Amino acid sequence: MSRPDDFHFDTNFVDVFCGDCGREIFKDDVISQATNTVKKQIDDMFRNTFKGGGFKLK
């Protein structure tokens, strides 16, 4: 995904809709999705790092 260099969420992220289902997408939706993705990647990284070491992540 790419965006123009002059894109600013606060002024440009209005009336954005999903191309598949037509649901309106808000700035908070994007931030939440990105946060969840990063958290999962970090959890996976820790699991792989400590695999076999007797540690368990919740």
PQR file with spaces between the fields and no chain letter, atoms N, CA, C, O and H, PARSE charges and radii, in Angstrom:
ATOM       1  N    MET     1       0.845   -1.161    0.000 -0.4000 1.5000
ATOM       2  CA   MET     1       0.000    0.000    0.000 -0.0000 2.0000
ATOM       3  C    MET     1       0.898    1.233    0.000  0.5500 1.7000
ATOM       4  O    MET     1       1.917    1.269    0.690 -0.5500 1.4000
ATOM       5  N    SER     2       0.524    2.212   -0.754 -0.4000 1.5000
ATOM       6  CA   SER     2       1.291    3.447   -0.767 -0.0000 2.0000
ATOM       7  C    SER     2       0.351    4.627   -0.591  0.5500 1.7000
ATOM       8  O    SER     2      -0.856    4.523   -0.812 -0.5500 1.4000
ATOM       9  H    SER     2      -0.304    2.184   -1.315  0.4000 1.0000
ATOM      10  N    ARG     3       0.916    5.724   -0.200 -0.4000 1.5000
ATOM      11  CA   ARG     3       0.124    6.928   -0.008 -0.0000 2.0000
ATOM      12  C    ARG     3       0.951    8.113   -0.480  0.5500 1.7000
ATOM      13  O    ARG     3       2.179    8.036   -0.504 -0.5500 1.4000
ATOM      14  H    ARG     3       1.896    5.809   -0.021  0.4000 1.0000
ATOM      15  N    PRO     4       0.312    9.183   -0.846 -0.5600 1.5000
ATOM      16  CA   PRO     4       1.057   10.375   -1.271  0.2800 2.0000
ATOM      17  C    PRO     4       1.876   10.948   -0.112  0.5500 1.7000
ATOM      18  O    PRO     4       1.502   10.787    1.050 -0.5500 1.4000
ATOM      19  N    ASP     5       2.965   11.601   -0.417 -0.4000 1.5000
ATOM      20  CA   ASP     5       3.810   12.195    0.617 -0.0000 2.0000
ATOM      21  C    ASP     5       3.082   13.250    1.441  0.5500 1.7000
ATOM      22  O    ASP     5       3.423   13.475    2.602 -0.5500 1.4000
ATOM      23  H    ASP     5       3.268   11.731   -1.361  0.4000 1.0000
ATOM      24  N    ASP     6       2.081   13.897    0.848 -0.4000 1.5000
ATOM      25  CA   ASP     6       1.367   14.952    1.564 -0.0000 2.0000
ATOM      26  C    ASP     6       0.102   14.452    2.259  0.5500 1.7000
ATOM      27  O    ASP     6      -0.743   15.259    2.644 -0.5500 1.4000
ATOM      28  H    ASP     6       1.804   13.714   -0.095  0.4000 1.0000
ATOM      29  N    PHE     7      -0.043   13.123    2.426 -0.4000 1.5000
ATOM      30  CA   PHE     7      -1.222   12.553    3.085 -0.0000 2.0000
ATOM      31  C    PHE     7      -1.096   12.716    4.596  0.5500 1.7000
ATOM      32  O    PHE     7      -0.082   12.341    5.184 -0.5500 1.4000
ATOM      33  H    PHE     7       0.644   12.468    2.113  0.4000 1.0000
ATOM      34  N    HIS     8      -2.126   13.275    5.219 -0.4000 1.5000
ATOM      35  CA   HIS     8      -2.178   13.429    6.671 -0.0000 2.0000
ATOM      36  C    HIS     8      -3.502   12.846    7.153  0.5500 1.7000
ATOM      37  O    HIS     8      -4.569   13.235    6.678 -0.5500 1.4000
ATOM      38  H    HIS     8      -2.950   13.580    4.741  0.4000 1.0000
ATOM      39  N    PHE     9      -3.426   11.904    8.107 -0.4000 1.5000
ATOM      40  CA   PHE     9      -4.631   11.255    8.605 -0.0000 2.0000
ATOM      41  C    PHE     9      -5.680   12.247    9.069  0.5500 1.7000
ATOM      42  O    PHE     9      -6.862   12.095    8.764 -0.5500 1.4000
ATOM      43  H    PHE     9      -2.559   11.588    8.493  0.4000 1.0000
ATOM      44  N    ASP    10      -5.256   13.256    9.799 -0.4000 1.5000
ATOM      45  CA   ASP    10      -6.230   14.171   10.408 -0.0000 2.0000
ATOM      46  C    ASP    10      -7.049   14.937    9.382  0.5500 1.7000
ATOM      47  O    ASP    10      -8.210   15.256    9.638 -0.5500 1.4000
ATOM      48  H    ASP    10      -4.295   13.380   10.047  0.4000 1.0000
ATOM      49  N    THR    11      -6.468   15.239    8.226 -0.4000 1.5000
ATOM      50  CA   THR    11      -7.203   16.023    7.236 -0.0000 2.0000
ATOM      51  C    THR    11      -7.685   15.204    6.051  0.5500 1.7000
ATOM      52  O    THR    11      -8.679   15.568    5.423 -0.5500 1.4000
ATOM      53  H    THR    11      -5.525   14.980    8.018  0.4000 1.0000
ATOM      54  N    ASN    12      -6.999   14.096    5.725 -0.4000 1.5000
ATOM      55  CA   ASN    12      -7.341   13.334    4.530 -0.0000 2.0000
ATOM      56  C    ASN    12      -8.142   12.063    4.788  0.5500 1.7000
ATOM      57  O    ASN    12      -8.706   11.501    3.849 -0.5500 1.4000
ATOM      58  H    ASN    12      -6.192   13.800    6.235  0.4000 1.0000
ATOM      59  N    PHE    13      -8.206   11.598    6.019 -0.4000 1.5000
ATOM      60  CA   PHE    13      -8.856   10.314    6.294 -0.0000 2.0000
ATOM      61  C    PHE    13     -10.320   10.528    6.642  0.5500 1.7000
ATOM      62  O    PHE    13     -10.745   10.297    7.774 -0.5500 1.4000
ATOM      63  H    PHE    13      -7.748   12.055    6.782  0.4000 1.0000
ATOM      64  N    VAL    14     -11.079   10.970    5.660 -0.4000 1.5000
ATOM      65  CA   VAL    14     -12.519   11.144    5.815 -0.0000 2.0000
ATOM      66  C    VAL    14     -13.202   10.511    4.612  0.5500 1.7000
ATOM      67  O    VAL    14     -12.676   10.535    3.500 -0.5500 1.4000
ATOM      68  H    VAL    14     -10.734   11.158    4.741  0.4000 1.0000
ATOM      69  N    ASP    15     -14.364    9.952    4.845 -0.4000 1.5000
ATOM      70  CA   ASP    15     -15.120    9.291    3.783 -0.0000 2.0000
ATOM      71  C    ASP    15     -14.304    8.218    3.069  0.5500 1.7000
ATOM      72  O    ASP    15     -14.261    8.165    1.840 -0.5500 1.4000
ATOM      73  H    ASP    15     -14.792    9.932    5.749  0.4000 1.0000
ATOM      74  N    VAL    16     -13.648    7.352    3.873 -0.4000 1.5000
ATOM      75  CA   VAL    16     -12.880    6.233    3.342 -0.0000 2.0000
ATOM      76  C    VAL    16     -13.715    4.979    3.548  0.5500 1.7000
ATOM      77  O    VAL    16     -14.211    4.734    4.648 -0.5500 1.4000
ATOM      78  H    VAL    16     -13.683    7.395    4.872  0.4000 1.0000
ATOM      79  N    PHE    17     -13.875    4.179    2.486 -0.4000 1.5000
ATOM      80  CA   PHE    17     -14.718    2.996    2.538 -0.0000 2.0000
ATOM      81  C    PHE    17     -13.967    1.765    2.046  0.5500 1.7000
ATOM      82  O    PHE    17     -13.068    1.868    1.211 -0.5500 1.4000
ATOM      83  H    PHE    17     -13.473    4.379    1.592  0.4000 1.0000
ATOM      84  N    CYS    18     -14.339    0.607    2.567 -0.4000 1.5000
ATOM      85  CA   CYS    18     -13.778   -0.659    2.110 -0.0000 2.0000
ATOM      86  C    CYS    18     -14.200   -0.884    0.662  0.5500 1.7000
ATOM      87  O    CYS    18     -15.371   -0.729    0.315 -0.5500 1.4000
ATOM      88  H    CYS    18     -15.069    0.523    3.246  0.4000 1.0000
ATOM      89  N    GLY    19     -13.248   -1.247   -0.168 -0.4000 1.5000
ATOM      90  CA   GLY    19     -13.548   -1.493   -1.572 -0.0000 2.0000
ATOM      91  C    GLY    19     -14.352   -2.760   -1.794  0.5500 1.7000
ATOM      92  O    GLY    19     -15.010   -2.900   -2.826 -0.5500 1.4000
ATOM      93  H    GLY    19     -12.297   -1.373    0.114  0.4000 1.0000
ATOM      94  N    ASP    20     -14.312   -3.702   -0.830 -0.4000 1.5000
ATOM      95  CA   ASP    20     -15.044   -4.961   -0.988 -0.0000 2.0000
ATOM      96  C    ASP    20     -16.472   -4.890   -0.447  0.5500 1.7000
ATOM      97  O    ASP    20     -17.421   -5.263   -1.136 -0.5500 1.4000
ATOM      98  H    ASP    20     -13.778   -3.589    0.008  0.4000 1.0000
ATOM      99  N    CYS    21     -16.618   -4.408    0.794 -0.4000 1.5000
ATOM     100  CA   CYS    21     -17.944   -4.461    1.427 -0.0000 2.0000
ATOM     101  C    CYS    21     -18.624   -3.094    1.546  0.5500 1.7000
ATOM     102  O    CYS    21     -19.819   -3.025    1.833 -0.5500 1.4000
ATOM     103  H    CYS    21     -15.846   -4.105    1.353  0.4000 1.0000
ATOM     104  N    GLY    22     -17.880   -2.008    1.330 -0.4000 1.5000
ATOM     105  CA   GLY    22     -18.465   -0.682    1.395 -0.0000 2.0000
ATOM     106  C    GLY    22     -18.555   -0.079    2.779  0.5500 1.7000
ATOM     107  O    GLY    22     -19.065    1.030    2.940 -0.5500 1.4000
ATOM     108  H    GLY    22     -16.909   -2.063    1.096  0.4000 1.0000
ATOM     109  N    ARG    23     -18.060   -0.803    3.797 -0.4000 1.5000
ATOM     110  CA   ARG    23     -18.096   -0.283    5.167 -0.0000 2.0000
ATOM     111  C    ARG    23     -17.158    0.906    5.306  0.5500 1.7000
ATOM     112  O    ARG    23     -16.041    0.886    4.788 -0.5500 1.4000
ATOM     113  H    ARG    23     -17.645   -1.704    3.666  0.4000 1.0000
ATOM     114  N    GLU    24     -17.611    1.943    6.006 -0.4000 1.5000
ATOM     115  CA   GLU    24     -16.754    3.107    6.234 -0.0000 2.0000
ATOM     116  C    GLU    24     -15.613    2.724    7.173  0.5500 1.7000
ATOM     117  O    GLU    24     -15.822    2.021    8.162 -0.5500 1.4000
ATOM     118  H    GLU    24     -18.518    1.960    6.427  0.4000 1.0000
ATOM     119  N    ILE    25     -14.427    3.182    6.863 -0.4000 1.5000
ATOM     120  CA   ILE    25     -13.237    2.880    7.655 -0.0000 2.0000
ATOM     121  C    ILE    25     -12.771    4.174    8.305  0.5500 1.7000
ATOM     122  O    ILE    25     -12.653    5.212    7.653 -0.5500 1.4000
ATOM     123  H    ILE    25     -14.257    3.752    6.060  0.4000 1.0000
ATOM     124  N    PHE    26     -12.509    4.087    9.609 -0.4000 1.5000
ATOM     125  CA   PHE    26     -12.084    5.250   10.369 -0.0000 2.0000
ATOM     126  C    PHE    26     -10.609    5.135   10.738  0.5500 1.7000
ATOM     127  O    PHE    26     -10.030    4.049   10.694 -0.5500 1.4000
ATOM     128  H    PHE    26     -12.605    3.244   10.138  0.4000 1.0000
ATOM     129  N    LYS    27     -10.021    6.243   11.095 -0.4000 1.5000
ATOM     130  CA   LYS    27      -8.609    6.286   11.498 -0.0000 2.0000
ATOM     131  C    LYS    27      -8.348    5.286   12.624  0.5500 1.7000
ATOM     132  O    LYS    27      -7.338    4.581   12.603 -0.5500 1.4000
ATOM     133  H    LYS    27     -10.491    7.125   11.131  0.4000 1.0000
ATOM     134  N    ASP    28      -9.249    5.218   13.607 -0.4000 1.5000
ATOM     135  CA   ASP    28      -9.075    4.293   14.732 -0.0000 2.0000
ATOM     136  C    ASP    28      -9.058    2.838   14.275  0.5500 1.7000
ATOM     137  O    ASP    28      -8.364    2.020   14.879 -0.5500 1.4000
ATOM     138  H    ASP    28     -10.068    5.790   13.625  0.4000 1.0000
ATOM     139  N    ASP    29      -9.807    2.492   13.221 -0.4000 1.5000
ATOM     140  CA   ASP    29      -9.795    1.134   12.678 -0.0000 2.0000
ATOM     141  C    ASP    29      -8.404    0.776   12.166  0.5500 1.7000
ATOM     142  O    ASP    29      -7.901   -0.320   12.415 -0.5500 1.4000
ATOM     143  H    ASP    29     -10.371    3.157   12.731  0.4000 1.0000
ATOM     144  N    VAL    30      -7.795    1.703   11.455 -0.4000 1.5000
ATOM     145  CA   VAL    30      -6.468    1.472   10.887 -0.0000 2.0000
ATOM     146  C    VAL    30      -5.429    1.322   12.000  0.5500 1.7000
ATOM     147  O    VAL    30      -4.584    0.427   11.957 -0.5500 1.4000
ATOM     148  H    VAL    30      -8.203    2.593   11.252  0.4000 1.0000
ATOM     149  N    ILE    31      -5.500    2.202   12.988 -0.4000 1.5000
ATOM     150  CA   ILE    31      -4.547    2.148   14.100 -0.0000 2.0000
ATOM     151  C    ILE    31      -4.711    0.851   14.883  0.5500 1.7000
ATOM     152  O    ILE    31      -3.720    0.219   15.249 -0.5500 1.4000
ATOM     153  H    ILE    31      -6.186    2.929   13.022  0.4000 1.0000
ATOM     154  N    SER    32      -5.951    0.449   15.141 -0.4000 1.5000
ATOM     155  CA   SER    32      -6.214   -0.786   15.872 -0.0000 2.0000
ATOM     156  C    SER    32      -5.689   -2.005   15.119  0.5500 1.7000
ATOM     157  O    SER    32      -5.061   -2.881   15.713 -0.5500 1.4000
ATOM     158  H    SER    32      -6.756    0.962   14.844  0.4000 1.0000
ATOM     159  N    GLN    33      -5.943   -2.063   13.823 -0.4000 1.5000
ATOM     160  CA   GLN    33      -5.487   -3.196   13.015 -0.0000 2.0000
ATOM     161  C    GLN    33      -3.962   -3.261   13.004  0.5500 1.7000
ATOM     162  O    GLN    33      -3.383   -4.339   13.136 -0.5500 1.4000
ATOM     163  H    GLN    33      -6.454   -1.352   13.340  0.4000 1.0000
ATOM     164  N    ALA    34      -3.318   -2.116   12.848 -0.4000 1.5000
ATOM     165  CA   ALA    34      -1.854   -2.088   12.832 -0.0000 2.0000
ATOM     166  C    ALA    34      -1.286   -2.503   14.184  0.5500 1.7000
ATOM     167  O    ALA    34      -0.305   -3.243   14.245 -0.5500 1.4000
ATOM     168  H    ALA    34      -3.789   -1.240   12.741  0.4000 1.0000
ATOM     169  N    THR    35      -1.901   -2.029   15.268 -0.4000 1.5000
ATOM     170  CA   THR    35      -1.446   -2.386   16.611 -0.0000 2.0000
ATOM     171  C    THR    35      -1.579   -3.877   16.849  0.5500 1.7000
ATOM     172  O    THR    35      -0.657   -4.498   17.379 -0.5500 1.4000
ATOM     173  H    THR    35      -2.698   -1.428   15.218  0.4000 1.0000
ATOM     174  N    ASN    36      -2.701   -4.465   16.471 -0.4000 1.5000
ATOM     175  CA   ASN    36      -2.908   -5.910   16.646 -0.0000 2.0000
ATOM     176  C    ASN    36      -1.896   -6.714   15.840  0.5500 1.7000
ATOM     177  O    ASN    36      -1.395   -7.732   16.319 -0.5500 1.4000
ATOM     178  H    ASN    36      -3.449   -3.960   16.040  0.4000 1.0000
ATOM     179  N    THR    37      -1.596   -6.279   14.645 -0.4000 1.5000
ATOM     180  CA   THR    37      -0.634   -6.977   13.798 -0.0000 2.0000
ATOM     181  C    THR    37       0.756   -6.954   14.425  0.5500 1.7000
ATOM     182  O    THR    37       1.442   -7.976   14.461 -0.5500 1.4000
ATOM     183  H    THR    37      -2.003   -5.453   14.256  0.4000 1.0000
ATOM     184  N    VAL    38       1.168   -5.792   14.918 -0.4000 1.5000
ATOM     185  CA   VAL    38       2.491   -5.668   15.537 -0.0000 2.0000
ATOM     186  C    VAL    38       2.569   -6.491   16.821  0.5500 1.7000
ATOM     187  O    VAL    38       3.579   -7.149   17.070 -0.5500 1.4000
ATOM     188  H    VAL    38       0.611   -4.962   14.888  0.4000 1.0000
ATOM     189  N    LYS    39       1.519   -6.462   17.638 -0.4000 1.5000
ATOM     190  CA   LYS    39       1.511   -7.262   18.869 -0.0000 2.0000
ATOM     191  C    LYS    39       1.664   -8.743   18.560  0.5500 1.7000
ATOM     192  O    LYS    39       2.407   -9.445   19.247 -0.5500 1.4000
ATOM     193  H    LYS    39       0.699   -5.928   17.436  0.4000 1.0000
ATOM     194  N    LYS    40       0.971   -9.227   17.536 -0.4000 1.5000
ATOM     195  CA   LYS    40       1.077  -10.639   17.161 -0.0000 2.0000
ATOM     196  C    LYS    40       2.491  -10.967   16.694  0.5500 1.7000
ATOM     197  O    LYS    40       3.029  -12.018   17.045 -0.5500 1.4000
ATOM     198  H    LYS    40       0.367   -8.657   16.978  0.4000 1.0000
ATOM     199  N    GLN    41       3.091  -10.094   15.916 -0.4000 1.5000
ATOM     200  CA   GLN    41       4.452  -10.326   15.439 -0.0000 2.0000
ATOM     201  C    GLN    41       5.448  -10.365   16.596  0.5500 1.7000
ATOM     202  O    GLN    41       6.361  -11.190   16.600 -0.5500 1.4000
ATOM     203  H    GLN    41       2.655   -9.241   15.630  0.4000 1.0000
ATOM     204  N    ILE    42       5.279   -9.480   17.574 -0.4000 1.5000
ATOM     205  CA   ILE    42       6.172   -9.466   18.736 -0.0000 2.0000
ATOM     206  C    ILE    42       5.979  -10.731   19.568  0.5500 1.7000
ATOM     207  O    ILE    42       6.958  -11.337   20.004 -0.5500 1.4000
ATOM     208  H    ILE    42       4.537   -8.809   17.571  0.4000 1.0000
ATOM     209  N    ASP    43       4.728  -11.138   19.792 -0.4000 1.5000
ATOM     210  CA   ASP    43       4.467  -12.380   20.531 -0.0000 2.0000
ATOM     211  C    ASP    43       5.110  -13.572   19.837  0.5500 1.7000
ATOM     212  O    ASP    43       5.738  -14.407   20.488 -0.5500 1.4000
ATOM     213  H    ASP    43       3.933  -10.646   19.438  0.4000 1.0000
ATOM     214  N    ASP    44       4.957  -13.657   18.514 -0.4000 1.5000
ATOM     215  CA   ASP    44       5.556  -14.753   17.762 -0.0000 2.0000
ATOM     216  C    ASP    44       7.086  -14.732   17.874  0.5500 1.7000
ATOM     217  O    ASP    44       7.717  -15.781   18.003 -0.5500 1.4000
ATOM     218  H    ASP    44       4.447  -12.979   17.984  0.4000 1.0000
ATOM     219  N    MET    45       7.672  -13.543   17.826 -0.4000 1.5000
ATOM     220  CA   MET    45       9.117  -13.414   17.929 -0.0000 2.0000
ATOM     221  C    MET    45       9.593  -13.903   19.298  0.5500 1.7000
ATOM     222  O    MET    45      10.578  -14.637   19.382 -0.5500 1.4000
ATOM     223  H    MET    45       7.159  -12.691   17.721  0.4000 1.0000
ATOM     224  N    PHE    46       8.903  -13.505   20.368 -0.4000 1.5000
ATOM     225  CA   PHE    46       9.285  -13.960   21.707 -0.0000 2.0000
ATOM     226  C    PHE    46       9.115  -15.466   21.858  0.5500 1.7000
ATOM     227  O    PHE    46       9.971  -16.133   22.439 -0.5500 1.4000
ATOM     228  H    PHE    46       8.103  -12.909   20.300  0.4000 1.0000
ATOM     229  N    ARG    47       8.018  -16.003   21.339 -0.4000 1.5000
ATOM     230  CA   ARG    47       7.811  -17.461   21.421 -0.0000 2.0000
ATOM     231  C    ARG    47       8.951  -18.211   20.739  0.5500 1.7000
ATOM     232  O    ARG    47       9.480  -19.180   21.284 -0.5500 1.4000
ATOM     233  H    ARG    47       7.323  -15.461   20.867  0.4000 1.0000
ATOM     234  N    ASN    48       9.321  -17.761   19.560 -0.4000 1.5000
ATOM     235  CA   ASN    48      10.405  -18.411   18.826 -0.0000 2.0000
ATOM     236  C    ASN    48      11.748  -18.249   19.527  0.5500 1.7000
ATOM     237  O    ASN    48      12.573  -19.162   19.511 -0.5500 1.4000
ATOM     238  H    ASN    48       8.892  -16.973   19.118  0.4000 1.0000
ATOM     239  N    THR    49      11.971  -17.086   20.146 -0.4000 1.5000
ATOM     240  CA   THR    49      13.234  -16.822   20.830 -0.0000 2.0000
ATOM     241  C    THR    49      13.391  -17.714   22.057  0.5500 1.7000
ATOM     242  O    THR    49      14.473  -18.245   22.308 -0.5500 1.4000
ATOM     243  H    THR    49      11.301  -16.344   20.159  0.4000 1.0000
ATOM     244  N    PHE    50      12.322  -17.877   22.816 -0.4000 1.5000
ATOM     245  CA   PHE    50      12.399  -18.623   24.065 -0.0000 2.0000
ATOM     246  C    PHE    50      11.890  -20.061   23.954  0.5500 1.7000
ATOM     247  O    PHE    50      11.698  -20.730   24.969 -0.5500 1.4000
ATOM     248  H    PHE    50      11.443  -17.445   22.613  0.4000 1.0000
ATOM     249  N    LYS    51      11.671  -20.535   22.732 -0.4000 1.5000
ATOM     250  CA   LYS    51      11.175  -21.898   22.522 -0.0000 2.0000
ATOM     251  C    LYS    51      12.163  -22.898   23.138  0.5500 1.7000
ATOM     252  O    LYS    51      13.365  -22.834   22.883 -0.5500 1.4000
ATOM     253  H    LYS    51      11.827  -19.991   21.908  0.4000 1.0000
ATOM     254  N    GLY    52      11.650  -23.794   23.931 -0.4000 1.5000
ATOM     255  CA   GLY    52      12.482  -24.821   24.559 -0.0000 2.0000
ATOM     256  C    GLY    52      13.206  -24.350   25.793  0.5500 1.7000
ATOM     257  O    GLY    52      13.986  -25.109   26.368 -0.5500 1.4000
ATOM     258  H    GLY    52      10.673  -23.845   24.138  0.4000 1.0000
ATOM     259  N    GLY    53      12.975  -23.117   26.225 -0.4000 1.5000
ATOM     260  CA   GLY    53      13.676  -22.586   27.389 -0.0000 2.0000
ATOM     261  C    GLY    53      12.894  -22.677   28.679  0.5500 1.7000
ATOM     262  O    GLY    53      13.377  -22.227   29.718 -0.5500 1.4000
ATOM     263  H    GLY    53      12.341  -22.501   25.758  0.4000 1.0000
ATOM     264  N    GLY    54      11.708  -23.241   28.646 -0.4000 1.5000
ATOM     265  CA   GLY    54      10.913  -23.386   29.850 -0.0000 2.0000
ATOM     266  C    GLY    54      10.046  -22.176   30.169  0.5500 1.7000
ATOM     267  O    GLY    54       9.370  -22.157   31.197 -0.5500 1.4000
ATOM     268  H    GLY    54      11.315  -23.606   27.802  0.4000 1.0000
ATOM     269  N    PHE    55      10.054  -21.170   29.306 -0.4000 1.5000
ATOM     270  CA   PHE    55       9.226  -19.971   29.519 -0.0000 2.0000
ATOM     271  C    PHE    55       7.916  -20.128   28.766  0.5500 1.7000
ATOM     272  O    PHE    55       7.873  -20.747   27.703 -0.5500 1.4000
ATOM     273  H    PHE    55      10.603  -21.185   28.470  0.4000 1.0000
ATOM     274  N    LYS    56       6.850  -19.565   29.319 -0.4000 1.5000
ATOM     275  CA   LYS    56       5.569  -19.563   28.635 -0.0000 2.0000
ATOM     276  C    LYS    56       5.016  -18.157   28.607  0.5500 1.7000
ATOM     277  O    LYS    56       5.035  -17.456   29.619 -0.5500 1.4000
ATOM     278  H    LYS    56       6.886  -19.062   30.183  0.4000 1.0000
ATOM     279  N    LEU    57       4.519  -17.737   27.444 -0.4000 1.5000
ATOM     280  CA   LEU    57       3.871  -16.427   27.306 -0.0000 2.0000
ATOM     281  C    LEU    57       2.375  -16.607   27.428  0.5500 1.7000
ATOM     282  O    LEU    57       1.826  -17.607   26.965 -0.5500 1.4000
ATOM     283  H    LEU    57       4.504  -18.306   26.622  0.4000 1.0000
ATOM     284  N    LYS    58       1.719  -15.658   28.039 -0.4000 1.5000
ATOM     285  CA   LYS    58       0.260  -15.693   28.141 -0.0000 2.0000
ATOM     286  C    LYS    58      -0.331  -14.890   27.036  0.5500 1.7000
ATOM     287  O    LYS    58      -1.553  -14.785   26.933 -0.5500 1.4000
ATOM     288  H    LYS    58       2.165  -14.845   28.415  0.4000 1.0000
